[in-house]
Amino acid sequence: MKTAVVLLPGLNRDRDMIAALTTITGQVPETVWQTETVIPKVDLVVVPGGFSFGDYLRCGAIAARSPVMRAVAEAAAKGVPVLGVCNGFQILCEAGLLPGALMRNAALRFVCREVKLKVANATTRFSSAYAQGQVIRCPVAHHEGNYFADDATLKTLQDGERIVFRYAEGTNPNGAIDDIAGIVNAAGTVLGMMPHPENLIEPEHGGTDGRGIFESVLGISASLAA
């Protein structure tokens, strides 16, 4: 399985994502710099977390207008799966690949801890390795993860079963509307999520709960299904 990781100035979770993808697929992912205008032929494109361009203006606003993100949008339009994690989720929203916006955490504080996620839709290409309603562990580390969408957009997400992950058991760390932790686009090919599944993919991390996302989209296994 071939994967690619987008590199942007200020991202600091790219190495974590590269290590995770290498462990899961057995192949080192290709890296695509901000100035690139074409995404190589791969099975998954990942926009990792961090603080792209220092989070100036709005988180992800500058990154969303970089040449590589236009290439990511073109790849997504052709059906290539795209995963955005944390700042990557913010970038995907700013780029118009996902609806809604990520605002300051309700407590106006940076949060860095483990949360629980409920699999709200186990039928997507990013979540099929899990069982419907399964609760998994996942770390978060963000200051602006408070997902917001207007009433019409929220209803569209709910009715279309496009909410893939919700914060569970009172662990919502940011005040996100409807406890939303991760959503997909209408085609189901683009997933954005605030938690960091790449940091919980092997026993040395303290668990493997995050592996299912990568296994699902890459079709490697469904070992986490309960």
Kinemage of the C-alpha trace (Angstrom):
@kinemage 1
@onewidth
@group {chain A} dominant
@subgroup {mainchain}
@vectorlist {calphas} color= white
{ca met a 1} P 0.000 0.000 0.000
{ca lys a 2} L 1.386 3.375 -0.992
{ca thr a 3} L 0.729 6.483 1.072
{ca ala a 4} L 1.756 10.132 1.019
{ca val a 5} L 2.173 12.683 3.787
{ca val a 6} L 1.812 16.392 3.048
{ca leu a 7} L 4.549 18.622 4.480
{ca leu a 8} L 3.854 22.250 5.355
{ca pro a 9} L 5.904 24.785 7.358
{ca gly a 10} L 5.010 24.518 11.032
{ca leu a 11} L 3.622 21.000 11.030
{ca asn a 12} L 5.168 18.950 13.821
{ca arg a 13} L 3.284 15.657 13.646
{ca asp a 14} L 4.535 14.655 10.210
{ca arg a 15} L 7.231 12.380 11.658
{ca asp a 16} L 4.672 10.670 13.897
{ca met a 17} L 2.435 10.054 10.889
{ca ile a 18} L 5.299 8.815 8.726
{ca ala a 19} L 6.375 6.404 11.483
{ca ala a 20} L 2.814 5.125 11.928
{ca leu a 21} L 2.241 4.569 8.212
{ca thr a 22} L 5.607 2.855 7.870
{ca thr a 23} L 4.767 0.513 10.753
{ca ile a 24} L 1.305 -0.317 9.431
{ca thr a 25} L 2.073 -0.679 5.707
{ca gly a 26} L 5.696 -1.777 5.808
{ca gln a 27} L 6.549 1.008 3.362
{ca val a 28} L 7.860 4.495 4.028
{ca pro a 29} L 5.290 7.006 2.734
{ca glu a 30} L 6.158 9.540 0.105
{ca thr a 31} L 6.393 13.119 1.320
{ca val a 32} L 4.857 15.962 -0.648
{ca trp a 33} L 6.117 19.486 0.017
{ca gln a 34} L 3.889 22.578 0.052
{ca thr a 35} L 4.991 23.753 -3.398
{ca glu a 36} L 4.165 20.500 -5.183
{ca thr a 37} L 1.292 20.658 -7.649
{ca val a 38} L 0.733 16.942 -8.204
{ca ile a 39} L 0.037 14.173 -5.706
{ca pro a 40} L 1.784 10.902 -6.608
{ca lys a 41} L -0.307 7.811 -7.253
{ca val a 42} L -1.049 6.512 -3.771
{ca asp a 43} L -3.765 4.753 -1.795
{ca leu a 44} L -4.003 7.422 0.916
{ca val a 45} L -2.996 11.063 1.348
{ca val a 46} L -2.551 12.366 4.899
{ca val a 47} L -2.431 15.976 6.069
{ca pro a 48} L -0.884 15.707 9.561
{ca gly a 49} L -1.159 17.883 12.629
{ca gly a 50} L 0.854 20.765 13.983
{ca phe a 51} L 0.768 24.515 13.539
{ca ser a 52} L 0.981 25.181 9.808
{ca phe a 53} L 2.333 28.650 9.092
{ca gly a 54} L 2.199 29.364 12.820
{ca asp a 55} L -1.628 29.213 12.803
{ca tyr a 56} L -1.681 32.863 11.734
{ca leu a 57} L -4.978 34.382 10.527
{ca arg a 58} L -6.919 31.197 11.379
{ca cys a 59} L -5.645 27.688 11.920
{ca gly a 60} L -5.097 26.171 8.483
{ca ala a 61} L -6.127 29.292 6.558
{ca ile a 62} L -2.757 29.921 4.917
{ca ala a 63} L -1.974 26.246 4.379
{ca ala a 64} L -5.324 25.721 2.649
{ca arg a 65} L -4.210 28.123 -0.076
{ca ser a 66} L -0.883 26.460 -0.788
{ca pro a 67} L -0.253 24.709 -4.125
{ca val a 68} L -0.140 21.266 -2.545
{ca met a 69} L -3.630 21.617 -1.110
{ca arg a 70} L -5.007 22.368 -4.554
{ca ala a 71} L -3.359 19.121 -5.628
{ca val a 72} L -4.909 17.314 -2.642
{ca ala a 73} L -8.341 18.650 -3.631
{ca glu a 74} L -7.829 17.386 -7.174
{ca ala a 75} L -6.793 13.961 -5.890
{ca ala a 76} L -9.807 13.819 -3.579
{ca ala a 77} L -12.096 14.704 -6.477
{ca lys a 78} L -10.752 11.633 -8.271
{ca gly a 79} L -11.613 9.437 -5.293
{ca val a 80} L -8.228 9.208 -3.591
{ca pro a 81} L -8.817 8.863 0.186
{ca val a 82} L -7.624 11.854 2.204
{ca leu a 83} L -7.147 11.937 5.980
{ca gly a 84} L -6.631 15.182 7.887
{ca val a 85} L -5.649 14.961 11.561
{ca cys a 86} L -5.830 17.903 13.990
{ca asn a 87} L -4.324 20.832 12.057
{ca gly a 88} L -4.952 18.687 8.986
{ca phe a 89} L -8.677 18.689 9.828
{ca gln a 90} L -8.577 22.465 10.168
{ca ile a 91} L -6.817 22.745 6.809
{ca leu a 92} L -9.386 20.517 5.089
{ca cys a 93} L -12.198 22.716 6.418
{ca glu a 94} L -10.415 25.894 5.330
{ca ala a 95} L -9.806 24.359 1.892
{ca gly a 96} L -13.513 23.595 1.484
{ca leu a 97} L -13.004 19.826 1.413
{ca leu a 98} L -15.057 19.476 4.579
{ca pro a 99} L -17.834 21.695 5.987
{ca gly a 100} L -17.822 23.615 9.238
{ca ala a 101} L -15.029 25.248 11.185
{ca leu a 102} L -12.747 24.559 14.134
{ca met a 103} L -12.880 27.243 16.828
{ca arg a 104} L -11.041 27.870 20.086
{ca asn a 105} L -11.634 25.235 22.738
{ca ala a 106} L -14.549 26.196 24.954
{ca ala a 107} L -12.253 26.494 27.982
{ca leu a 108} L -9.814 28.667 25.964
{ca arg a 109} L -7.011 26.314 26.931
{ca phe a 110} L -4.752 23.938 25.040
{ca val a 111} L -5.703 20.341 25.811
{ca cys a 112} L -3.331 17.392 25.662
{ca arg a 113} L -4.742 14.170 27.027
{ca glu a 114} L -6.457 10.928 26.128
{ca val a 115} L -10.155 10.908 25.269
{ca lys a 116} L -12.671 8.271 24.320
{ca leu a 117} L -14.260 8.142 20.900
{ca lys a 118} L -17.476 6.432 19.909
{ca val a 119} L -17.630 5.030 16.395
{ca ala a 120} L -20.774 6.743 15.173
{ca asn a 121} L -20.600 5.205 11.694
{ca ala a 122} L -18.674 1.992 11.151
{ca thr a 123} L -19.632 1.721 7.482
{ca thr a 124} L -17.243 4.342 6.100
{ca arg a 125} L -13.995 3.452 4.368
{ca phe a 126} L -12.148 4.957 7.353
{ca ser a 127} L -13.976 3.075 10.120
{ca ser a 128} L -14.933 -0.384 8.849
{ca ala a 129} L -12.344 -2.109 11.051
{ca tyr a 130} L -14.391 -1.052 14.080
{ca ala a 131} L -17.816 -2.113 15.269
{ca gln a 132} L -20.753 0.263 15.256
{ca gly a 133} L -20.875 2.052 18.594
{ca gln a 134} L -17.449 0.776 19.643
{ca val a 135} L -15.645 3.057 22.087
{ca ile a 136} L -11.923 3.498 21.514
{ca arg a 137} L -9.169 5.490 23.181
{ca cys a 138} L -7.308 8.240 21.354
{ca pro a 139} L -5.023 11.137 22.372
{ca val a 140} L -5.753 14.778 21.559
{ca ala a 141} L -3.486 17.822 21.527
{ca his a 142} L -5.053 21.044 20.293
{ca his a 143} L -6.138 24.555 21.156
{ca glu a 144} L -8.758 24.982 18.436
{ca gly a 145} L -10.670 21.755 18.131
{ca asn a 146} L -14.137 23.062 18.924
{ca tyr a 147} L -16.024 21.905 15.825
{ca phe a 148} L -18.898 24.138 14.769
{ca ala a 149} L -21.393 24.071 11.913
{ca asp a 150} L -24.628 25.956 11.372
{ca asp a 151} L -27.925 24.159 11.935
{ca ala a 152} L -28.452 23.258 8.271
{ca thr a 153} L -24.935 21.862 7.889
{ca leu a 154} L -25.183 19.923 11.138
{ca lys a 155} L -28.467 18.370 10.034
{ca thr a 156} L -26.872 17.405 6.716
{ca leu a 157} L -24.030 15.704 8.554
{ca gln a 158} L -26.388 13.907 10.908
{ca asp a 159} L -28.904 12.829 8.270
{ca gly a 160} L -26.146 11.712 5.918
{ca glu a 161} L -24.413 9.697 8.668
{ca arg a 162} L -21.255 11.684 7.972
{ca ile a 163} L -20.280 11.993 11.631
{ca val a 164} L -17.796 9.140 11.988
{ca phe a 165} L -16.452 9.733 15.499
{ca arg a 166} L -17.927 11.437 18.549
{ca tyr a 167} L -16.295 12.154 21.887
{ca ala a 168} L -17.719 9.592 24.294
{ca glu a 169} L -18.430 9.220 27.985
{ca gly a 170} L -18.102 12.879 28.840
{ca thr a 171} L -14.584 13.242 27.431
{ca asn a 172} L -15.348 16.054 24.947
{ca pro a 173} L -12.211 18.197 25.440
{ca asn a 174} L -13.196 21.266 23.452
{ca gly a 175} L -16.959 21.840 23.430
{ca ala a 176} L -17.474 20.595 19.860
{ca ile a 177} L -21.103 20.672 18.765
{ca asp a 178} L -22.824 17.267 18.983
{ca asp a 179} L -19.549 15.921 20.456
{ca ile a 180} L -18.143 15.761 16.914
{ca ala a 181} L -14.576 14.452 16.708
{ca gly a 182} L -14.456 13.397 13.058
{ca ile a 183} L -16.503 13.782 9.881
{ca val a 184} L -16.384 12.706 6.236
{ca asn a 185} L -17.317 14.501 3.051
{ca ala a 186} L -20.439 13.576 1.090
{ca ala a 187} L -18.509 11.088 -1.040
{ca gly a 188} L -16.996 9.437 2.031
{ca thr a 189} L -13.483 9.854 0.669
{ca val a 190} L -12.209 12.622 2.969
{ca leu a 191} L -12.031 12.245 6.752
{ca gly a 192} L -11.095 15.028 9.133
{ca met a 193} L -10.608 14.367 12.830
{ca met a 194} L -9.062 16.223 15.767
{ca pro a 195} L -7.706 13.233 17.782
{ca his a 196} L -4.390 11.640 16.800
{ca pro a 197} L -4.865 7.951 15.885
{ca glu a 198} L -1.244 7.751 14.694
{ca asn a 199} L -0.120 7.998 18.318
{ca leu a 200} L -1.933 4.833 19.411
{ca ile a 201} L -1.116 2.177 16.830
{ca glu a 202} L 1.240 -0.220 18.609
{ca pro a 203} L 1.572 -1.730 22.101
{ca glu a 204} L 4.538 0.504 22.879
{ca his a 205} L 2.131 3.454 22.667
{ca gly a 206} L -0.024 1.882 25.350
{ca gly a 207} L -2.594 0.502 22.924
{ca thr a 208} L -3.558 -0.032 19.300
{ca asp a 209} L -6.974 1.619 19.189
{ca gly a 210} L -5.967 4.065 16.447
{ca arg a 211} L -4.839 1.374 14.024
{ca gly a 212} L -8.332 0.645 12.774
{ca ile a 213} L -8.577 3.915 10.872
{ca phe a 214} L -5.514 3.106 8.795
{ca glu a 215} L -6.424 -0.559 8.439
{ca ser a 216} L -9.900 0.414 7.246
{ca val a 217} L -8.887 2.866 4.544
{ca leu a 218} L -5.959 0.788 3.326
{ca gly a 219} L -7.854 -2.515 3.438
{ca ile a 220} L -5.108 -4.186 5.454
{ca ser a 221} L -7.265 -5.987 8.046
{ca ala a 222} L -10.236 -5.618 10.308
{ca ser a 223} L -8.518 -6.901 13.417
{ca leu a 224} L -10.072 -4.333 15.732
{ca ala a 225} L -13.693 -5.131 14.952
{ca ala a 226} L -15.483 -6.273 18.072
